[in-house]
Amino acid sequence: MEGIEWNRQNLAYQSLTEVPPELIERDGFKTAELDLTHNKISDLRFLVDYPHLTTLILDHNLVGSHVKMPSMNKLHTLWLNHNKITNLSTFVATLVKSCPNLRHLSMMNNEAAPSFFNGGTFQQYMDYRYFVISRLQKLDALDDKIIQENERAEAERIYGRSKPRKKKKKVEQDNNNT
């Protein structure tokens, strides 16, 4: 949008459980980057008031697998390292729905993202990568690594391509209601 000066809102290391409403009201619309590192955030529904967000940093918070997120079509970078994500399938399904243009995702040190650093095996780590890559097909980088074409091919071979859900046609819905 022309004429708006986009800003970066840094609320890191403040022990917040939520973003103060006065800050959302004042800065939400014009914020492109939001850093909430090292807080106690678990609910992301407030992000509905950040319609132009492109980068969101939520490292070291309390975000879980069943988090509710608004649609964030402009978001391309999301860091969720050191959170409480335990169910990869559930969490990634939320991302597919809420963040369709995600390019960079980092989930290191979550139970759902096994790696050498949190007790996971190499095979568990690769399976995690393949699953995420198969579902978030616009990703360019996952965690600390660029996604390679051979990884995309293997992800598709193992998990297939994620297909968007088709909405029922109104005619079909009307027929089911009679």
HUPEKA-V714374 format. One record per residue. SS is DSSP state (@ for helix, = for strand, . for the rest). Layout:
BEGIN
ss=(SS SS)
END
This chain:
BEGIN
ss=(. . . . . . = = = = . . . . . . . . . . @ @ @ @ @ @ @ @ @ @ = = = = = . . . . . . . . = @ @ @ @ @ . . . . . = = = . . . . . . = . . . . = . . . . . . . = = = . . . . = . . . @ @ @ @ @ @ @ @ @ @ @ . . . . . = = = . . . . . . . . . @ @ @ . . . @ @ @ @ @ @ @ @ @ @ @ @ @ @ . . . . . = = . . = = . . @ @ @ @ @ @ @ @ @ @ @ . . . . . . . . . . @ @ @ @ @ @ @ . .)
END
